[in-house]
Amino acid sequence: MKHIVVLTGAGMSAESGINTFRDADGLWEGHNVMDVASPEGWYKDQDLVLDFYNQRRKQLLEVIPNQGHDLLADLQETHSVHIVTQNVDDLHERAGSKQVLHLHGELRKVRSSLNEDLVYDWREDLNKGDLCELNSQLRPHIVWFGEAVPMLEKAIEITSMADILVIIGTSMQVYPAASLINYIKSGIPIYFIDPRPAINAMDYENLTIIPEKATTGLGKFIQLIDS
Ligand SMILES: NC(=O)c1ccc[n+]([C@@H]2O[C@H](COP(=O)([O-])OP(=O)(O)OC[C@H]3O[C@@H](n4cnc5c(N)ncnc54)[C@H](O)[C@@H]3O)[C@@H](O)[C@H]2O)c1
């Protein structure tokens, strides 16, 4: 059974109605990203940051996985599939994908602001005064710009096992996520699905660019690997 590793970014969830980030001129849902996704933003205005992620968490209840998420879940019937996602939504899991690693955290979890290992499932709004067991304010379980990426080692290990690498809907601007492509075994096929692909075919051996949205692009990818 071939081992397919799929790296997904915000474009994967665009057809479910969740806005990407670069497509909106570097704003995340109308906000300067450093205001809502950095430790500095958190120290400056906790109310704004809590409200921002509360809105994102609520939005998850209004959206459903798209056909692209479904196609990736179906792919598990015939292949071993690992997904490494930059997304903080839970649409891969809701579509039925079993092996999903969240590189940048999860909207439906919160964590202690004193000890990052104290992580809790969270479905409701998170408010000032919601405390962890060490009595410190809980914060969104999101890896903010400038913070370490605890899942990076695991993501590198998964990527290095790929027989086929598929990258979907990412501007390749956020590091270290964008560097995962450099950890593949040499010569394996790489597929890059994005209507505005931020990659140069000359830079990688065996790279196929599919300049389409996630849904139609994944349909083409599956035809290519089945043929
Ligand atoms: N859904 C989410 O969880 C979400 C949404 C916005 C931002 N973010 C966070 O912001 C960061 C943004 O970096 P990024 O590279 O993932 O996203 P990005 O916003 O920087 O880039 C989005 C990419 O998706 C492409 N795209 C747009 N519509 C598409 C579609 N229908 N199908 C396929 N591709 C499409 C764009 O051409 C672009 O290259 C991430 O690290 C992530 O943590 C997450």
Ligand as a Chemical Component Dictionary entry (heavy atoms), coordinates in Angstrom:
data_LIG
# 
_chem_comp.id                   LIG 
_chem_comp.type                 NON-POLYMER 
_chem_comp.pdbx_formal_charge   0 
_chem_comp.three_letter_code    LIG 
# 
loop_
_chem_comp_atom.comp_id 
_chem_comp_atom.atom_id 
_chem_comp_atom.alt_atom_id 
_chem_comp_atom.type_symbol 
_chem_comp_atom.charge 
_chem_comp_atom.model_Cartn_x 
_chem_comp_atom.model_Cartn_y 
_chem_comp_atom.model_Cartn_z 
_chem_comp_atom.pdbx_ordinal 
LIG N1  N1  N 0  -9.080  27.107 7.798  1  
LIG C1  C1  C 0  -8.101  27.466 8.660  2  
LIG O1  O1  O 0  -7.859  26.770 9.644  3  
LIG C2  C2  C 0  -7.300  28.735 8.421  4  
LIG C3  C3  C 0  -7.827  29.771 7.670  5  
LIG C4  C4  C 0  -7.026  30.933 7.485  6  
LIG C5  C5  C 0  -5.736  30.988 8.022  7  
LIG N2  N2  N 1  -5.258  29.942 8.744  8  
LIG C6  C6  C 0  -3.859  30.027 9.300  9  
LIG O2  O2  O 0  -3.112  30.999 8.581  10 
LIG C7  C7  C 0  -1.928  30.480 7.938  11 
LIG C8  C8  C 0  -2.061  30.741 6.462  12 
LIG O3  O3  O 0  -1.117  30.060 5.629  13 
LIG P1  P1  P 0  -1.625  29.135 4.420  14 
LIG O4  O4  O 0  -0.466  28.971 3.473  15 
LIG O5  O5  O -1 -2.306  27.929 4.945  16 
LIG O6  O6  O 0  -2.771  29.976 3.714  17 
LIG P2  P2  P 0  -2.717  31.315 2.891  18 
LIG O7  O7  O 0  -3.977  32.017 3.190  19 
LIG O8  O8  O 0  -1.428  32.021 3.057  20 
LIG O9  O9  O 0  -2.776  30.821 1.371  21 
LIG C9  C9  C 0  -3.954  30.219 0.878  22 
LIG C10 C10 C 0  -3.647  29.508 -0.404 23 
LIG O10 O10 O 0  -4.831  28.819 -0.777 24 
LIG C11 C11 C 0  -5.033  28.992 -2.157 25 
LIG N3  N3  N 0  -6.448  28.774 -2.413 26 
LIG C12 C12 C 0  -7.477  29.669 -2.388 27 
LIG N4  N4  N 0  -8.646  29.064 -2.675 28 
LIG C13 C13 C 0  -8.352  27.749 -2.871 29 
LIG C14 C14 C 0  -9.126  26.604 -3.181 30 
LIG N5  N5  N 0  -10.453 26.662 -3.346 31 
LIG N6  N6  N 0  -8.492  25.412 -3.305 32 
LIG C15 C15 C 0  -7.144  25.308 -3.133 33 
LIG N7  N7  N 0  -6.370  26.371 -2.842 34 
LIG C16 C16 C 0  -6.959  27.569 -2.700 35 
LIG C17 C17 C 0  -4.497  30.366 -2.473 36 
LIG O11 O11 O 0  -4.156  30.462 -3.856 37 
LIG C18 C18 C 0  -3.274  30.444 -1.555 38 
LIG O12 O12 O 0  -2.110  29.956 -2.207 39 
LIG C19 C19 C 0  -1.903  29.000 8.260  40 
LIG O13 O13 O 0  -0.723  28.744 8.917  41 
LIG C20 C20 C 0  -3.112  28.710 9.139  42 
LIG O14 O14 O 0  -2.727  28.286 10.423 43 
LIG C21 C21 C 0  -6.017  28.817 8.957  44 
# 
loop_
_chem_comp_bond.comp_id 
_chem_comp_bond.atom_id_1 
_chem_comp_bond.atom_id_2 
_chem_comp_bond.value_order 
_chem_comp_bond.pdbx_ordinal 
LIG N1  C1  SING 1  
LIG C1  O1  DOUB 2  
LIG C1  C2  SING 3  
LIG C2  C3  SING 4  
LIG C2  C21 DOUB 5  
LIG C3  C4  DOUB 6  
LIG C4  C5  SING 7  
LIG C5  N2  DOUB 8  
LIG N2  C6  SING 9  
LIG N2  C21 SING 10 
LIG C6  O2  SING 11 
LIG C6  C20 SING 12 
LIG O2  C7  SING 13 
LIG C7  C8  SING 14 
LIG C7  C19 SING 15 
LIG C8  O3  SING 16 
LIG O3  P1  SING 17 
LIG P1  O4  DOUB 18 
LIG P1  O5  SING 19 
LIG P1  O6  SING 20 
LIG O6  P2  SING 21 
LIG P2  O7  DOUB 22 
LIG P2  O8  SING 23 
LIG P2  O9  SING 24 
LIG O9  C9  SING 25 
LIG C9  C10 SING 26 
LIG C10 O10 SING 27 
LIG C10 C18 SING 28 
LIG O10 C11 SING 29 
LIG C11 N3  SING 30 
LIG C11 C17 SING 31 
LIG N3  C12 SING 32 
LIG N3  C16 SING 33 
LIG C12 N4  DOUB 34 
LIG N4  C13 SING 35 
LIG C13 C14 SING 36 
LIG C13 C16 DOUB 37 
LIG C14 N5  SING 38 
LIG C14 N6  DOUB 39 
LIG N6  C15 SING 40 
LIG C15 N7  DOUB 41 
LIG N7  C16 SING 42 
LIG C17 O11 SING 43 
LIG C17 C18 SING 44 
LIG C18 O12 SING 45 
LIG C19 O13 SING 46 
LIG C19 C20 SING 47 
LIG C20 O14 SING 48 
# 
